[in-house]
Amino acid sequence: MTTRVACLGDSLTRAQLSVDYLELLARRRPAGDVRLARFGVNGDFAHNLARRLDAVVADPPDAITVLIGTNDARASLAGYPVERAMKRKRLPERPSAGWFQQCLGAVVERLRTETDATIGLLSLPVLGQQPDGAPARASRAYSGLIAEVATANGVSYLPLHERQIEELRQADPPPIPYRDPTPAAGLGVLVRHAVLRRDLDTIARRRGLVLTTDHIHQNSRGAALIAEVIDAWLPARSG
């Protein structure tokens, strides 16, 4: 029996600038075991996701994964262009930890009320490449908020952040300083990948990055960890 899975999130789920974890997840399962639906929008905050659930609840899947909060966590960092992001994503208030948790709670509440799906909330990928740096600490803090929402609503918490921190520490990568990618930098990666056919892993390797292409978007190693965490949570393989 095929398990229908809706994957909700931001650009990491949209997979224009990241290696596609949905594709990697499908490869981990027997043919026909899962049918994956993608609900990822570039740049989304938890508030944006809460406002676009109609398509998910209109055709309820068997399982739902939620990977959101990277942009909320980035907005907590010094130097992040908050006002520009608020205008671009039409945010009614300034991003904050409390508002993130409120919006994520609203997402889970609606999904629980209007579907019978099993729900899994992923903690965040590690921001940056320094496990003890300020960006990584922000992604860890927001992952803690996600864990609290999962516990309060009786849904699953999928420990992606913890798995990626473990991977980073084992890799002992060079301490490359974090640089938040600008829209122009993202467009540059997209052009090199989609137009010039440059491999995202090649871009990551040239920059000395272990899990990402630009400290945020995932290379094959980072995306494989997302797929691994979801795969471990989904029902046992059929056949």
Beta strands, then each sheet from edge to edge (+ up, - down):
strand 1: 3-9
strand 2: 34-40
strand 3: 63-67
strand 4: 118-122
strand 5: 156-158
sheet 1: 2+ 1+ 3+ 4+ 5+
end
